[in-house]
């Protein structure tokens, strides 16, 4: 599954709104995390869009200057996924 991570500063809410108003993007798996929650600086938000290649390309068209790549993208992706897995395992514990 393809993914892309967008890094937005707190003053870029209009760009976030543009991303989250696109039908093709909203039909994908979307995770939004504050930078502080991921051990990064405050005032920054990370949006993970995971799904079709077409949706990932659309995100890149809308926010070309905010796309993370390389090691930084991989690091943020792994932190978000680890957080999601911890949440799922915690819910399993609640229902045992």
Phi and psi in radians as a Rosetta constraint file:
Dihedral C 1 N 2 CA 2 C 2 CIRCULARHARMONIC -1.358 0.35
Dihedral N 2 CA 2 C 2 N 3 CIRCULARHARMONIC 2.645 0.35
Dihedral C 2 N 3 CA 3 C 3 CIRCULARHARMONIC -2.576 0.35
Dihedral N 3 CA 3 C 3 N 4 CIRCULARHARMONIC 2.810 0.35
Dihedral C 3 N 4 CA 4 C 4 CIRCULARHARMONIC -2.543 0.35
Dihedral N 4 CA 4 C 4 N 5 CIRCULARHARMONIC 2.544 0.35
Dihedral C 4 N 5 CA 5 C 5 CIRCULARHARMONIC -2.090 0.35
Dihedral N 5 CA 5 C 5 N 6 CIRCULARHARMONIC 2.263 0.35
Dihedral C 5 N 6 CA 6 C 6 CIRCULARHARMONIC -1.913 0.35
Dihedral N 6 CA 6 C 6 N 7 CIRCULARHARMONIC 2.345 0.35
Dihedral C 6 N 7 CA 7 C 7 CIRCULARHARMONIC -1.902 0.35
Dihedral N 7 CA 7 C 7 N 8 CIRCULARHARMONIC 2.088 0.35
Dihedral C 7 N 8 CA 8 C 8 CIRCULARHARMONIC -2.137 0.35
Dihedral N 8 CA 8 C 8 N 9 CIRCULARHARMONIC 2.378 0.35
Dihedral C 8 N 9 CA 9 C 9 CIRCULARHARMONIC -1.412 0.35
Dihedral N 9 CA 9 C 9 N 10 CIRCULARHARMONIC 2.825 0.35
Dihedral C 9 N 10 CA 10 C 10 CIRCULARHARMONIC -1.052 0.35
Dihedral N 10 CA 10 C 10 N 11 CIRCULARHARMONIC -0.418 0.35
Dihedral C 10 N 11 CA 11 C 11 CIRCULARHARMONIC -1.564 0.35
Dihedral N 11 CA 11 C 11 N 12 CIRCULARHARMONIC 0.201 0.35
Dihedral C 11 N 12 CA 12 C 12 CIRCULARHARMONIC -1.942 0.35
Dihedral N 12 CA 12 C 12 N 13 CIRCULARHARMONIC 0.599 0.35
Dihedral C 12 N 13 CA 13 C 13 CIRCULARHARMONIC -1.096 0.35
Dihedral N 13 CA 13 C 13 N 14 CIRCULARHARMONIC -0.550 0.35
Dihedral C 13 N 14 CA 14 C 14 CIRCULARHARMONIC -1.107 0.35
Dihedral N 14 CA 14 C 14 N 15 CIRCULARHARMONIC -0.653 0.35
Dihedral C 14 N 15 CA 15 C 15 CIRCULARHARMONIC -1.185 0.35
Dihedral N 15 CA 15 C 15 N 16 CIRCULARHARMONIC -0.713 0.35
Dihedral C 15 N 16 CA 16 C 16 CIRCULARHARMONIC -1.053 0.35
Dihedral N 16 CA 16 C 16 N 17 CIRCULARHARMONIC -0.762 0.35
Dihedral C 16 N 17 CA 17 C 17 CIRCULARHARMONIC -1.074 0.35
Dihedral N 17 CA 17 C 17 N 18 CIRCULARHARMONIC -0.712 0.35
Dihedral C 17 N 18 CA 18 C 18 CIRCULARHARMONIC -1.072 0.35
Dihedral N 18 CA 18 C 18 N 19 CIRCULARHARMONIC -0.781 0.35
Dihedral C 18 N 19 CA 19 C 19 CIRCULARHARMONIC -1.075 0.35
Dihedral N 19 CA 19 C 19 N 20 CIRCULARHARMONIC -0.814 0.35
Dihedral C 19 N 20 CA 20 C 20 CIRCULARHARMONIC -1.445 0.35
Dihedral N 20 CA 20 C 20 N 21 CIRCULARHARMONIC 0.066 0.35
Dihedral C 20 N 21 CA 21 C 21 CIRCULARHARMONIC -1.820 0.35
Dihedral N 21 CA 21 C 21 N 22 CIRCULARHARMONIC -0.096 0.35
Dihedral C 21 N 22 CA 22 C 22 CIRCULARHARMONIC -1.410 0.35
Dihedral N 22 CA 22 C 22 N 23 CIRCULARHARMONIC 2.140 0.35
Dihedral C 22 N 23 CA 23 C 23 CIRCULARHARMONIC -0.988 0.35
Dihedral N 23 CA 23 C 23 N 24 CIRCULARHARMONIC -0.812 0.35
Dihedral C 23 N 24 CA 24 C 24 CIRCULARHARMONIC -1.092 0.35
Dihedral N 24 CA 24 C 24 N 25 CIRCULARHARMONIC -0.568 0.35
Dihedral C 24 N 25 CA 25 C 25 CIRCULARHARMONIC -1.340 0.35
Dihedral N 25 CA 25 C 25 N 26 CIRCULARHARMONIC -0.743 0.35
Dihedral C 25 N 26 CA 26 C 26 CIRCULARHARMONIC -1.198 0.35
Dihedral N 26 CA 26 C 26 N 27 CIRCULARHARMONIC -0.270 0.35
Dihedral C 26 N 27 CA 27 C 27 CIRCULARHARMONIC -1.469 0.35
Dihedral N 27 CA 27 C 27 N 28 CIRCULARHARMONIC 0.041 0.35
Dihedral C 27 N 28 CA 28 C 28 CIRCULARHARMONIC -1.747 0.35
Dihedral N 28 CA 28 C 28 N 29 CIRCULARHARMONIC 3.081 0.35
Dihedral C 28 N 29 CA 29 C 29 CIRCULARHARMONIC -1.404 0.35
Dihedral N 29 CA 29 C 29 N 30 CIRCULARHARMONIC 2.144 0.35
Dihedral C 29 N 30 CA 30 C 30 CIRCULARHARMONIC -2.180 0.35
Dihedral N 30 CA 30 C 30 N 31 CIRCULARHARMONIC 2.261 0.35
Dihedral C 30 N 31 CA 31 C 31 CIRCULARHARMONIC -2.184 0.35
Dihedral N 31 CA 31 C 31 N 32 CIRCULARHARMONIC 2.310 0.35
Dihedral C 31 N 32 CA 32 C 32 CIRCULARHARMONIC -2.115 0.35
Dihedral N 32 CA 32 C 32 N 33 CIRCULARHARMONIC 2.242 0.35
Dihedral C 32 N 33 CA 33 C 33 CIRCULARHARMONIC -2.349 0.35
Dihedral N 33 CA 33 C 33 N 34 CIRCULARHARMONIC 2.497 0.35
Dihedral C 33 N 34 CA 34 C 34 CIRCULARHARMONIC -1.292 0.35
Dihedral N 34 CA 34 C 34 N 35 CIRCULARHARMONIC 2.547 0.35
Dihedral C 34 N 35 CA 35 C 35 CIRCULARHARMONIC -0.998 0.35
Dihedral N 35 CA 35 C 35 N 36 CIRCULARHARMONIC -0.734 0.35
Dihedral C 35 N 36 CA 36 C 36 CIRCULARHARMONIC -1.052 0.35
Dihedral N 36 CA 36 C 36 N 37 CIRCULARHARMONIC -0.624 0.35
Dihedral C 36 N 37 CA 37 C 37 CIRCULARHARMONIC -1.173 0.35
Dihedral N 37 CA 37 C 37 N 38 CIRCULARHARMONIC -0.359 0.35
Dihedral C 37 N 38 CA 38 C 38 CIRCULARHARMONIC -1.834 0.35
Dihedral N 38 CA 38 C 38 N 39 CIRCULARHARMONIC 0.192 0.35
Dihedral C 38 N 39 CA 39 C 39 CIRCULARHARMONIC 1.373 0.35
Dihedral N 39 CA 39 C 39 N 40 CIRCULARHARMONIC 0.343 0.35
Dihedral C 39 N 40 CA 40 C 40 CIRCULARHARMONIC -1.907 0.35
Dihedral N 40 CA 40 C 40 N 41 CIRCULARHARMONIC -3.095 0.35
Dihedral C 40 N 41 CA 41 C 41 CIRCULARHARMONIC -1.183 0.35
Dihedral N 41 CA 41 C 41 N 42 CIRCULARHARMONIC 2.724 0.35
Dihedral C 41 N 42 CA 42 C 42 CIRCULARHARMONIC -1.351 0.35
Dihedral N 42 CA 42 C 42 N 43 CIRCULARHARMONIC 2.914 0.35
Dihedral C 42 N 43 CA 43 C 43 CIRCULARHARMONIC 1.310 0.35
Dihedral N 43 CA 43 C 43 N 44 CIRCULARHARMONIC 0.243 0.35
Dihedral C 43 N 44 CA 44 C 44 CIRCULARHARMONIC -2.261 0.35
Dihedral N 44 CA 44 C 44 N 45 CIRCULARHARMONIC 2.492 0.35
Dihedral C 44 N 45 CA 45 C 45 CIRCULARHARMONIC -2.167 0.35
Dihedral N 45 CA 45 C 45 N 46 CIRCULARHARMONIC 2.471 0.35
Dihedral C 45 N 46 CA 46 C 46 CIRCULARHARMONIC -1.990 0.35
Dihedral N 46 CA 46 C 46 N 47 CIRCULARHARMONIC 2.280 0.35
Dihedral C 46 N 47 CA 47 C 47 CIRCULARHARMONIC -2.048 0.35
Dihedral N 47 CA 47 C 47 N 48 CIRCULARHARMONIC 2.079 0.35
Dihedral C 47 N 48 CA 48 C 48 CIRCULARHARMONIC -1.733 0.35
Dihedral N 48 CA 48 C 48 N 49 CIRCULARHARMONIC 2.136 0.35
Dihedral C 48 N 49 CA 49 C 49 CIRCULARHARMONIC -1.994 0.35
Dihedral N 49 CA 49 C 49 N 50 CIRCULARHARMONIC 2.082 0.35
Dihedral C 49 N 50 CA 50 C 50 CIRCULARHARMONIC -2.174 0.35
Dihedral N 50 CA 50 C 50 N 51 CIRCULARHARMONIC 2.187 0.35
Dihedral C 50 N 51 CA 51 C 51 CIRCULARHARMONIC 2.912 0.35
Dihedral N 51 CA 51 C 51 N 52 CIRCULARHARMONIC -2.297 0.35
Dihedral C 51 N 52 CA 52 C 52 CIRCULARHARMONIC -1.315 0.35
Dihedral N 52 CA 52 C 52 N 53 CIRCULARHARMONIC 2.686 0.35
Dihedral C 52 N 53 CA 53 C 53 CIRCULARHARMONIC -1.039 0.35
Dihedral N 53 CA 53 C 53 N 54 CIRCULARHARMONIC -0.672 0.35
Dihedral C 53 N 54 CA 54 C 54 CIRCULARHARMONIC -1.077 0.35
Dihedral N 54 CA 54 C 54 N 55 CIRCULARHARMONIC -0.741 0.35
Dihedral C 54 N 55 CA 55 C 55 CIRCULARHARMONIC -1.178 0.35
Dihedral N 55 CA 55 C 55 N 56 CIRCULARHARMONIC -0.733 0.35
Dihedral C 55 N 56 CA 56 C 56 CIRCULARHARMONIC -1.067 0.35
Dihedral N 56 CA 56 C 56 N 57 CIRCULARHARMONIC -0.739 0.35
Dihedral C 56 N 57 CA 57 C 57 CIRCULARHARMONIC -1.124 0.35
Dihedral N 57 CA 57 C 57 N 58 CIRCULARHARMONIC -0.639 0.35
Dihedral C 57 N 58 CA 58 C 58 CIRCULARHARMONIC -1.156 0.35
Dihedral N 58 CA 58 C 58 N 59 CIRCULARHARMONIC -0.694 0.35
Dihedral C 58 N 59 CA 59 C 59 CIRCULARHARMONIC -1.042 0.35
Dihedral N 59 CA 59 C 59 N 60 CIRCULARHARMONIC -0.784 0.35
Dihedral C 59 N 60 CA 60 C 60 CIRCULARHARMONIC -1.117 0.35
Dihedral N 60 CA 60 C 60 N 61 CIRCULARHARMONIC -0.555 0.35
Dihedral C 60 N 61 CA 61 C 61 CIRCULARHARMONIC -1.221 0.35
Dihedral N 61 CA 61 C 61 N 62 CIRCULARHARMONIC -0.694 0.35
Dihedral C 61 N 62 CA 62 C 62 CIRCULARHARMONIC -1.314 0.35
Dihedral N 62 CA 62 C 62 N 63 CIRCULARHARMONIC -0.691 0.35
Dihedral C 62 N 63 CA 63 C 63 CIRCULARHARMONIC -2.234 0.35
Dihedral N 63 CA 63 C 63 N 64 CIRCULARHARMONIC 1.016 0.35
Dihedral C 63 N 64 CA 64 C 64 CIRCULARHARMONIC -1.091 0.35
Dihedral N 64 CA 64 C 64 N 65 CIRCULARHARMONIC -0.484 0.35
Dihedral C 64 N 65 CA 65 C 65 CIRCULARHARMONIC -1.565 0.35
Dihedral N 65 CA 65 C 65 N 66 CIRCULARHARMONIC -0.002 0.35
Dihedral C 65 N 66 CA 66 C 66 CIRCULARHARMONIC -2.036 0.35
Dihedral N 66 CA 66 C 66 N 67 CIRCULARHARMONIC 0.144 0.35
Dihedral C 66 N 67 CA 67 C 67 CIRCULARHARMONIC -1.441 0.35
Dihedral N 67 CA 67 C 67 N 68 CIRCULARHARMONIC 2.264 0.35
Dihedral C 67 N 68 CA 68 C 68 CIRCULARHARMONIC -1.495 0.35
Dihedral N 68 CA 68 C 68 N 69 CIRCULARHARMONIC 2.555 0.35
Dihedral C 68 N 69 CA 69 C 69 CIRCULARHARMONIC -2.421 0.35
Dihedral N 69 CA 69 C 69 N 70 CIRCULARHARMONIC 2.912 0.35
Dihedral C 69 N 70 CA 70 C 70 CIRCULARHARMONIC 1.124 0.35
Dihedral N 70 CA 70 C 70 N 71 CIRCULARHARMONIC -2.501 0.35
Dihedral C 70 N 71 CA 71 C 71 CIRCULARHARMONIC -1.078 0.35
Dihedral N 71 CA 71 C 71 N 72 CIRCULARHARMONIC -0.658 0.35
Dihedral C 71 N 72 CA 72 C 72 CIRCULARHARMONIC -1.116 0.35
Dihedral N 72 CA 72 C 72 N 73 CIRCULARHARMONIC -0.753 0.35
Dihedral C 72 N 73 CA 73 C 73 CIRCULARHARMONIC -1.104 0.35
Dihedral N 73 CA 73 C 73 N 74 CIRCULARHARMONIC -0.751 0.35
Dihedral C 73 N 74 CA 74 C 74 CIRCULARHARMONIC -1.111 0.35
Dihedral N 74 CA 74 C 74 N 75 CIRCULARHARMONIC -0.715 0.35
Dihedral C 74 N 75 CA 75 C 75 CIRCULARHARMONIC -1.092 0.35
Dihedral N 75 CA 75 C 75 N 76 CIRCULARHARMONIC -0.825 0.35
Dihedral C 75 N 76 CA 76 C 76 CIRCULARHARMONIC -1.135 0.35
Dihedral N 76 CA 76 C 76 N 77 CIRCULARHARMONIC -0.746 0.35
Dihedral C 76 N 77 CA 77 C 77 CIRCULARHARMONIC -1.009 0.35
Dihedral N 77 CA 77 C 77 N 78 CIRCULARHARMONIC -0.841 0.35
Dihedral C 77 N 78 CA 78 C 78 CIRCULARHARMONIC -1.115 0.35
Dihedral N 78 CA 78 C 78 N 79 CIRCULARHARMONIC -0.660 0.35
Dihedral C 78 N 79 CA 79 C 79 CIRCULARHARMONIC -1.161 0.35
Dihedral N 79 CA 79 C 79 N 80 CIRCULARHARMONIC -0.741 0.35
Dihedral C 79 N 80 CA 80 C 80 CIRCULARHARMONIC -1.125 0.35
Dihedral N 80 CA 80 C 80 N 81 CIRCULARHARMONIC -0.780 0.35
Dihedral C 80 N 81 CA 81 C 81 CIRCULARHARMONIC -1.135 0.35
Dihedral N 81 CA 81 C 81 N 82 CIRCULARHARMONIC -0.696 0.35
Dihedral C 81 N 82 CA 82 C 82 CIRCULARHARMONIC -1.108 0.35
Dihedral N 82 CA 82 C 82 N 83 CIRCULARHARMONIC -0.728 0.35
Dihedral C 82 N 83 CA 83 C 83 CIRCULARHARMONIC -1.086 0.35
Dihedral N 83 CA 83 C 83 N 84 CIRCULARHARMONIC -0.746 0.35
Dihedral C 83 N 84 CA 84 C 84 CIRCULARHARMONIC -1.125 0.35
Dihedral N 84 CA 84 C 84 N 85 CIRCULARHARMONIC -0.730 0.35
Dihedral C 84 N 85 CA 85 C 85 CIRCULARHARMONIC -1.127 0.35
Dihedral N 85 CA 85 C 85 N 86 CIRCULARHARMONIC -0.704 0.35
Dihedral C 85 N 86 CA 86 C 86 CIRCULARHARMONIC -1.106 0.35
Dihedral N 86 CA 86 C 86 N 87 CIRCULARHARMONIC -0.678 0.35
Dihedral C 86 N 87 CA 87 C 87 CIRCULARHARMONIC -1.148 0.35
Dihedral N 87 CA 87 C 87 N 88 CIRCULARHARMONIC -0.724 0.35
Dihedral C 87 N 88 CA 88 C 88 CIRCULARHARMONIC -1.155 0.35
Dihedral N 88 CA 88 C 88 N 89 CIRCULARHARMONIC -0.774 0.35
Dihedral C 88 N 89 CA 89 C 89 CIRCULARHARMONIC -1.159 0.35
Dihedral N 89 CA 89 C 89 N 90 CIRCULARHARMONIC -0.594 0.35
Dihedral C 89 N 90 CA 90 C 90 CIRCULARHARMONIC -1.143 0.35
Dihedral N 90 CA 90 C 90 N 91 CIRCULARHARMONIC -0.671 0.35
Dihedral C 90 N 91 CA 91 C 91 CIRCULARHARMONIC -1.169 0.35
Dihedral N 91 CA 91 C 91 N 92 CIRCULARHARMONIC -0.640 0.35
Dihedral C 91 N 92 CA 92 C 92 CIRCULARHARMONIC -1.088 0.35
Dihedral N 92 CA 92 C 92 N 93 CIRCULARHARMONIC -0.661 0.35
Dihedral C 92 N 93 CA 93 C 93 CIRCULARHARMONIC -1.144 0.35
Dihedral N 93 CA 93 C 93 N 94 CIRCULARHARMONIC -0.668 0.35
Dihedral C 93 N 94 CA 94 C 94 CIRCULARHARMONIC -1.101 0.35
Dihedral N 94 CA 94 C 94 N 95 CIRCULARHARMONIC -0.627 0.35
Dihedral C 94 N 95 CA 95 C 95 CIRCULARHARMONIC -1.652 0.35
Dihedral N 95 CA 95 C 95 N 96 CIRCULARHARMONIC 0.203 0.35
